[in-house]
Amino acid sequence: MKLRTAARAIVIQNNHILVSTYNDGNEVFYTVPGGGQAPGENLADTVRRECLEEAGIEVEVGELRFVREFIGNQHYETGELSELHQIEIFFLCTLKEGQEATTGNVPDPNMVGVEWLPLADLMKVRLYPMRLREELMDLQASSAPVYVGATG
């Protein structure tokens, strides 16, 4: 099983959250911008690079908010994802002044764009990890980082 570290950005403005939009051939789903950490790259630099690649934006990386594990063989019997154990670190981020989100120049496979989802609608959409939807809606209620466990 391959172990991978990833860093993700939680960018919230006007009660909306910035998400990367994907189409898996069946339906649309969402994640917050982010991705795999390169060797020798610190987590804050990973977040900044991934936001630029996926959403064409520069961000200020803030505090740690969530840690999540994805253990692929708990969700998939075969295929590339079944061999992945990924630890994801989520940071609260803010857009640098004058930035406007648009699809970046290095989008992920199956990524079709970026958009701002209303926080109030998160329980109605496929935002991965699904367990994080409630935590994101209550982000202002808690200031401590949360380990959300091995979730899908």
N, C-alpha and C positions, 0 to 999 in steps of 0.2 A: 504494500500500500504506500502510495506517495504522500508525504507530508508537505504541506504548502502553507505559507503565511500570506494573508491578504489584509489590506487596509481599505476602509470605506469611509465616505463622507456623508454626514447627515447635514444637509443644507436646508434650512427652513426660513421662509420669508412670507409674511402676510398670511399665516396659518396654512401655508402650502409647503410641501416637501418636494425637492428636486429628485427625480427618478430617471433611470435609464429604462427605456422601453424595449421589450423584446417580443418576437413572435416565434414560437416554437413549432409552427406549422398547424397547431390546433387553435390556439388563442393567444392573446396578449398577456404578458406578465411583466412585472417590474422588479428592479432592485435599486438600491441607492448606488451612486457612482463609486467605483473602486475596483480593485483587482489585486493580482499577485505581486508580492514584494520581490524585487530583483536582488540578486546577491550583492551585498555591500550597500544596499539602499536602506536608509532608516524609514520607519513607518510614516512619518510626516511627509517625507519626499515621495513615498509611494502614493499617498493620498493626492498630493499636488499633481503628480504626473498623470495619474488615472483620471482626475477631473478634467485636465487639459485634453487628454486623449479621447475621453468619452463625451464630455459635455462642452468642450471648448472654453472652459472657464479657469480662472486663477482663483484660488481660495486661500484664506487664512485658516490654518489648522488649529483648532481649539482643543478642548478637553476630551479625554477618553470617556465614552458613554456606555458602550456595550462590548462584550467579548462573546463570540459564538463559535461553536465547532460544527463543521459539516463532516460527517463520517459517511462516506458514500455507500458503503455496503449495507448500511441501515435503511437505505432508500431505493437502491438499485441492485438487482441481482447480477447483471452483467454490464459490460460497456466501460468506457473511460471513467465516468463518474463513480462507478462502483469501486474503483481503485484509488479514490482521492480521500484524504483526510485533510481538511482545510480549517485553519484557525483564522477567524476574521475579527479584526479589531475595528470598531466603529468610532469615529471622532466627530464631534460637533464642529462644523466649519461655517465660515461666512464668506460670501462672495467679496472679492476685492472690488473697490469702487469702479464703476463703469463696465462691469462684466455682465454679459447677457448669455444665458445658456442656449446652446445650439448643438447639434450633433458635431462632435469633435472630428479630428482628422484620422484617428485610429480607433474606430468603434469596434466593439467586440463582435464575434460572429453572431448572427441572428439579431443583433441590435438594430432597431429601426428608428430610434430617435431618443430625445429627452423631453420631459414635460414636468409641469408643476401639478402635483395632485393635492387636492384639499385634504388636510389632516382628518377632517370629519368623515371622509369617504374611505379611509384606509381599510376598514373591515369589509368593504364591498369588493375589493380588488385582490388579485394575486400578487402581493408584494412579498418577496422572499428576503429573509426568512419570515414565514407567516407568523411565528411567535413574536416577532419584533413589532408587528403592527400596533398592538395595544401599548407597548412600551413607548413607541414614538408618539402616540396620541397623548400620553401622560408625561411627556418629557419634562415639562416645566414643574411637575409635581415632585420630582426626585432629582437630587443633585449628585447622588452617588453612582459610580459606574456599576453596571449590572452584568453578571455572567448569566447568559440565557441558556447555557448548556448546549448539548448536541441536539440541534433542532433542524427540521426541514424547512 
